[in-house]
Amino acid sequence: FDRIKLKLQPPDPEAWNRQMQRTRVFAQLVGDTDRNFHNLLISEDWKLFMIDFTRAFRLHHELEKPGSLVRCDQQLLERLRQLTEADLERVTRPHLSAREVKAVLARRGAIVALFDQLIAEKGANEVLY
């Protein structure tokens, strides 16, 4: 937030934008309904850290802000495609309920479908990095 008030710009805007895109994908995946500048930390070398997930892992299956997803890391998209219910249950047990896991998987499906649509419309070079 101070960065905006002070009008500081990242030294590598493309790297910064890629970090922001990854945070947006992750926020949509986990159903975080309170993602804002106050729960992002920026290190001195402009690395972005997401904090405060107290409003994440909601039960809705739809993406809250699909319009915020415009580009995606190729590796991240591939990992999302490969994510299985068994994998998700294994790494989140006992923290997520079965309904929360189902919701994450539904949002994952919506994210993948959205990026597939964007790739079909705009081409992979415009969507993936």
C-alpha positions as a LaTeX table, in Angstrom:
\begin{tabular}{lrrr}
\hline
Residue & $x$ (\AA) & $y$ (\AA) & $z$ (\AA) \\
\hline
Phe1 & 0.00 & 0.00 & 0.00 \\
Asp2 & 2.85 & 2.39 & 0.80 \\
Arg3 & 4.31 & 1.58 & $-2.60$ \\
Ile4 & 1.21 & 3.01 & $-4.27$ \\
Lys5 & 1.10 & 6.12 & $-2.07$ \\
Leu6 & 4.79 & 6.76 & $-2.74$ \\
Lys7 & 4.33 & 5.98 & $-6.46$ \\
Leu8 & 7.17 & 3.48 & $-6.42$ \\
Gln9 & 7.53 & 1.35 & $-9.52$ \\
Pro10 & 9.06 & $-2.13$ & $-9.67$ \\
Pro11 & 12.46 & $-2.35$ & $-11.34$ \\
Asp12 & 11.16 & $-5.10$ & $-13.66$ \\
Pro13 & 7.50 & $-4.40$ & $-14.50$ \\
Glu14 & 7.07 & $-7.64$ & $-16.47$ \\
Ala15 & 8.33 & $-9.77$ & $-13.57$ \\
Trp16 & 6.06 & $-7.82$ & $-11.22$ \\
Asn17 & 3.04 & $-8.35$ & $-13.49$ \\
Arg18 & 3.77 & $-12.07$ & $-13.65$ \\
Gln19 & 3.86 & $-12.26$ & $-9.85$ \\
Met20 & 0.56 & $-10.39$ & $-9.67$ \\
Gln21 & $-1.03$ & $-12.74$ & $-12.19$ \\
Arg22 & 0.09 & $-15.77$ & $-10.16$ \\
Thr23 & $-1.40$ & $-14.26$ & $-7.00$ \\
Arg24 & $-4.69$ & $-13.64$ & $-8.81$ \\
Val25 & $-4.84$ & $-17.23$ & $-10.06$ \\
Phe26 & $-4.07$ & $-18.54$ & $-6.58$ \\
Ala27 & $-6.64$ & $-16.27$ & $-4.93$ \\
Gln28 & $-9.32$ & $-17.52$ & $-7.34$ \\
Leu29 & $-8.25$ & $-21.13$ & $-6.80$ \\
Val30 & $-8.53$ & $-20.99$ & $-3.02$ \\
Gly31 & $-11.66$ & $-18.85$ & $-3.09$ \\
Asp32 & $-10.09$ & $-15.99$ & $-1.16$ \\
Thr33 & $-12.82$ & $-13.35$ & $-0.89$ \\
Asp34 & $-10.58$ & $-10.78$ & 0.80 \\
Arg35 & $-7.54$ & $-10.43$ & $-1.44$ \\
Asn36 & $-6.38$ & $-6.80$ & $-1.40$ \\
Phe37 & $-3.21$ & $-4.71$ & $-1.14$ \\
His38 & $-3.29$ & $-4.87$ & 2.65 \\
Asn39 & $-2.64$ & $-8.60$ & 2.64 \\
Leu40 & 0.28 & $-8.56$ & 0.25 \\
Leu41 & 3.83 & $-8.02$ & 1.43 \\
Ile42 & 6.58 & $-6.82$ & $-0.87$ \\
Ser43 & 10.20 & $-7.55$ & $-0.06$ \\
Glu44 & 13.03 & $-5.13$ & $-0.75$ \\
Asp45 & 13.85 & $-7.06$ & $-3.92$ \\
Trp46 & 10.21 & $-6.80$ & $-5.07$ \\
Lys47 & 9.15 & $-10.35$ & $-4.28$ \\
Leu48 & 5.47 & $-10.65$ & $-3.53$ \\
Phe49 & 4.15 & $-12.58$ & $-0.52$ \\
Met50 & 0.48 & $-13.33$ & 0.07 \\
Ile51 & $-0.64$ & $-13.22$ & 3.71 \\
Asp52 & $-3.96$ & $-13.52$ & 5.57 \\
Phe53 & $-6.07$ & $-16.33$ & 4.20 \\
Thr54 & $-8.79$ & $-16.01$ & 6.84 \\
Arg55 & $-11.43$ & $-15.63$ & 4.11 \\
Ala56 & $-10.17$ & $-18.37$ & 1.82 \\
Phe57 & $-11.43$ & $-21.86$ & 1.05 \\
Arg58 & $-15.04$ & $-20.80$ & 0.70 \\
Leu59 & $-17.56$ & $-23.28$ & $-0.64$ \\
His60 & $-18.56$ & $-21.44$ & $-3.81$ \\
His61 & $-17.69$ & $-23.20$ & $-7.04$ \\
Glu62 & $-17.62$ & $-20.12$ & $-9.28$ \\
Leu63 & $-14.72$ & $-17.75$ & $-9.75$ \\
Glu64 & $-15.27$ & $-14.53$ & $-7.85$ \\
Lys65 & $-13.33$ & $-12.30$ & $-10.26$ \\
Pro66 & $-12.76$ & $-14.17$ & $-13.53$ \\
Gly67 & $-12.02$ & $-10.88$ & $-15.31$ \\
Ser68 & $-8.86$ & $-10.51$ & $-13.23$ \\
Leu69 & $-7.38$ & $-13.61$ & $-14.88$ \\
Val70 & $-5.82$ & $-12.49$ & $-18.13$ \\
Arg71 & $-2.43$ & $-14.24$ & $-18.26$ \\
Cys72 & $-1.00$ & $-17.36$ & $-16.68$ \\
Asp73 & 2.33 & $-19.02$ & $-16.06$ \\
Gln74 & 2.52 & $-22.05$ & $-18.38$ \\
Gln75 & 3.84 & $-24.31$ & $-15.62$ \\
Leu76 & 1.14 & $-23.19$ & $-13.21$ \\
Leu77 & $-1.59$ & $-23.92$ & $-15.75$ \\
Glu78 & $-0.12$ & $-27.36$ & $-16.43$ \\
Arg79 & 0.05 & $-28.11$ & $-12.69$ \\
Leu80 & $-3.58$ & $-27.04$ & $-12.33$ \\
Arg81 & $-4.52$ & $-29.43$ & $-15.15$ \\
Gln82 & $-2.73$ & $-32.27$ & $-13.34$ \\
Leu83 & $-4.17$ & $-31.60$ & $-9.87$ \\
Thr84 & $-6.30$ & $-34.50$ & $-8.69$ \\
Glu85 & $-8.75$ & $-34.80$ & $-5.84$ \\
Ala86 & $-6.50$ & $-37.41$ & $-4.21$ \\
Asp87 & $-3.48$ & $-35.06$ & $-4.41$ \\
Leu88 & $-5.43$ & $-32.18$ & $-2.93$ \\
Glu89 & $-6.88$ & $-34.30$ & $-0.14$ \\
Arg90 & $-3.46$ & $-35.71$ & 0.70 \\
Val91 & $-1.78$ & $-32.30$ & 1.11 \\
Thr92 & $-4.66$ & $-30.50$ & 2.81 \\
Arg93 & $-5.83$ & $-33.16$ & 5.26 \\
Pro94 & $-6.98$ & $-32.41$ & 8.00 \\
His95 & $-7.24$ & $-28.68$ & 7.20 \\
Leu96 & $-9.90$ & $-28.81$ & 4.47 \\
Ser97 & $-13.23$ & $-30.57$ & 4.56 \\
Ala98 & $-14.43$ & $-32.72$ & 1.67 \\
Arg99 & $-16.75$ & $-29.86$ & 0.59 \\
Glu100 & $-13.87$ & $-27.38$ & 0.60 \\
Val101 & $-11.77$ & $-29.75$ & $-1.53$ \\
Lys102 & $-14.65$ & $-30.11$ & $-4.01$ \\
Ala103 & $-14.97$ & $-26.33$ & $-4.18$ \\
Val104 & $-11.25$ & $-25.89$ & $-4.86$ \\
Leu105 & $-11.45$ & $-28.49$ & $-7.63$ \\
Ala106 & $-14.50$ & $-26.80$ & $-9.16$ \\
Arg107 & $-12.71$ & $-23.46$ & $-9.20$ \\
Arg108 & $-9.62$ & $-25.16$ & $-10.63$ \\
Gly109 & $-11.79$ & $-26.49$ & $-13.46$ \\
Ala110 & $-13.20$ & $-23.01$ & $-14.05$ \\
Ile111 & $-9.70$ & $-21.48$ & $-14.13$ \\
Val112 & $-8.44$ & $-24.05$ & $-16.62$ \\
Ala113 & $-11.56$ & $-23.61$ & $-18.80$ \\
Leu114 & $-11.16$ & $-19.82$ & $-18.70$ \\
Phe115 & $-7.53$ & $-19.95$ & $-19.77$ \\
Asp116 & $-8.33$ & $-22.51$ & $-22.48$ \\
Gln117 & $-10.95$ & $-20.08$ & $-23.80$ \\
Leu118 & $-8.53$ & $-17.14$ & $-23.68$ \\
Ile119 & $-5.87$ & $-19.18$ & $-25.48$ \\
Ala120 & $-8.39$ & $-20.14$ & $-28.19$ \\
Glu121 & $-9.43$ & $-16.50$ & $-28.61$ \\
Lys122 & $-6.09$ & $-14.70$ & $-28.33$ \\
Gly123 & $-3.43$ & $-17.36$ & $-28.87$ \\
Ala124 & $-1.05$ & $-18.94$ & $-26.38$ \\
Asn125 & 1.61 & $-16.23$ & $-26.84$ \\
Glu126 & $-0.78$ & $-13.57$ & $-25.57$ \\
Val127 & $-2.04$ & $-15.55$ & $-22.58$ \\
Leu128 & 0.80 & $-17.75$ & $-21.37$ \\
Tyr129 & 4.28 & $-16.84$ & $-20.18$ \\
\hline
\end{tabular}
